[in-house]
Amino acid sequence: GIRDEDVRDKPTFADVCGEVLERLAGAVPAAYNAAFDRGFLLAEINRIGRGGLLDVPATRDRVVWLDPLVWARHLYPEEKSRKLTSMAELLGIELQQAHRATADAEAALLVMYKMAEQDRIPKGYGEIIQEQVRIARSQDETRNMWRRR
């Protein structure tokens, strides 16, 4: 986890928010367990009072973030764990500094690249997002069914 000494003397989110939004403006939004990261990002943007200034595609409701976790659940349903570290190990990806933001972002990218080598993942951006939405919806329905039991 993140400790106080890890962030001591580091800029606050308010200090770097503009730069973060600039970088997101020209990027394909992606994250391992994207719903968490997206929710966290939007909450922080709103917390510092920048919510009204949002015109970055990644912050729009209709923009789907590429999420390797959705694909890991789909491609490897038999695996007990689909945590990022578990998937990286399964796919032969060596992690450096697991649970550090930059290292985890790089690991998520490498996991997605490795999974994308499979024929079951569409090759075009539009197609991969469309299929991810379908798969995520199915996963949510299954999860909700189990919760109601």
C-alpha positions in Angstrom: 0.0 0.0 0.0 0.9 3.7 -0.1 2.5 4.9 3.1 2.8 8.5 4.3 6.6 8.6 3.6 5.8 7.6 0.0 4.0 10.8 -0.6 5.7 13.2 1.7 7.0 16.2 -0.2 5.2 15.1 -3.4 2.7 17.3 -5.2 -1.0 17.0 -4.4 -3.5 15.9 -7.0 -4.7 19.5 -7.2 -1.1 20.4 -8.2 -1.0 17.8 -11.0 -4.6 17.6 -12.1 -4.1 19.9 -15.2 -1.2 17.7 -16.4 -3.2 14.5 -15.8 -6.1 15.8 -17.8 -3.8 17.0 -20.6 -2.3 13.5 -20.8 -5.7 11.9 -20.8 -7.0 14.2 -23.5 -4.9 12.4 -26.2 -4.9 8.9 -24.8 -6.9 5.7 -24.9 -8.1 5.4 -21.3 -7.1 2.0 -19.9 -6.7 0.6 -16.4 -6.7 -2.8 -14.7 -10.1 -2.8 -12.9 -11.0 0.4 -14.8 -14.2 1.1 -12.9 -12.2 1.6 -9.7 -9.5 3.9 -11.2 -12.1 5.9 -13.2 -14.3 6.4 -10.1 -11.3 7.4 -8.0 -10.1 9.8 -10.7 -13.5 11.5 -11.1 -14.0 11.7 -7.4 -10.7 13.5 -6.9 -11.4 15.8 -9.8 -14.7 16.8 -8.3 -13.2 16.9 -4.8 -10.8 19.7 -5.8 -13.5 21.6 -7.7 -12.4 20.9 -11.2 -15.4 18.8 -12.2 -17.0 21.7 -14.2 -13.9 22.0 -16.4 -14.0 18.5 -17.7 -14.0 18.1 -21.5 -11.6 15.2 -21.7 -13.0 12.1 -23.4 -11.7 9.7 -20.7 -14.0 11.5 -18.1 -17.2 11.2 -20.2 -19.8 8.7 -19.1 -20.1 7.2 -22.6 -16.3 6.6 -23.1 -15.4 3.0 -22.2 -11.9 2.4 -20.7 -10.0 -0.5 -21.9 -9.9 -3.0 -19.0 -7.5 -5.9 -19.0 -9.3 -7.4 -16.0 -12.5 -7.9 -18.0 -10.5 -9.8 -20.5 -8.6 -11.8 -17.9 -11.9 -12.9 -16.4 -13.2 -13.9 -19.8 -10.1 -15.7 -21.1 -9.0 -17.4 -17.8 -12.3 -18.3 -16.0 -10.6 -21.3 -14.4 -7.9 -19.2 -12.6 -8.5 -18.7 -8.8 -7.1 -15.2 -9.0 -7.1 -12.7 -11.7 -5.2 -10.0 -9.7 -2.7 -8.1 -11.8 0.2 -9.9 -10.2 -1.4 -13.3 -10.8 -2.1 -12.6 -14.4 1.4 -11.3 -15.0 2.9 -14.4 -13.5 0.5 -16.7 -15.6 1.5 -14.9 -18.8 5.2 -14.9 -18.0 5.5 -11.2 -17.4 8.1 -10.1 -14.8 6.9 -7.4 -12.5 9.1 -4.7 -11.2 7.9 -2.9 -8.0 4.4 -4.4 -7.9 1.8 -2.1 -6.4 3.6 1.0 -7.4 1.5 3.2 -9.8 3.8 3.4 -12.8 4.9 -0.2 -12.5 1.3 -1.5 -12.2 0.3 0.6 -15.2 3.1 -0.8 -17.3 2.2 -4.4 -16.1 -1.4 -3.9 -17.0 -0.3 -2.8 -20.5 1.9 -5.8 -20.9 -0.8 -8.2 -19.7 -3.2 -6.7 -22.2 -0.7 -6.9 -25.0 0.0 -10.6 -24.1 -3.7 -11.4 -24.0 -4.3 -9.6 -27.3 -2.1 -12.2 -29.0 -5.0 -14.6 -28.6 -7.5 -14.9 -31.5 -10.4 -14.4 -29.0 -9.6 -10.7 -28.7 -10.6 -8.5 -31.6 -7.7 -6.5 -33.2 -9.4 -3.2 -33.8 -10.0 -0.6 -31.1 -13.7 -0.2 -31.8 -14.2 -4.0 -31.9 -12.3 -4.7 -28.7 -14.3 -2.0 -26.8 -17.6 -3.3 -28.2 -16.8 -6.8 -27.2 -15.5 -5.8 -23.8 -18.8 -4.0 -23.1 -20.7 -7.2 -24.0 -18.4 -9.4 -21.9 -18.5 -7.0 -18.9 -22.3 -6.9 -19.0 -22.4 -10.7 -19.0 -19.9 -10.8 -16.1 -22.0 -8.3 -14.1 -25.1 -10.3 -14.7 -23.4 -13.5 -13.5 -22.0 -11.8 -10.4 -25.4 -10.3 -9.6 -27.0 -13.7 -10.0 -24.6 -15.2 -7.5 -25.1 -12.3 -5.0 -28.9 -12.8 -5.0 -28.5 -16.5 -4.0 
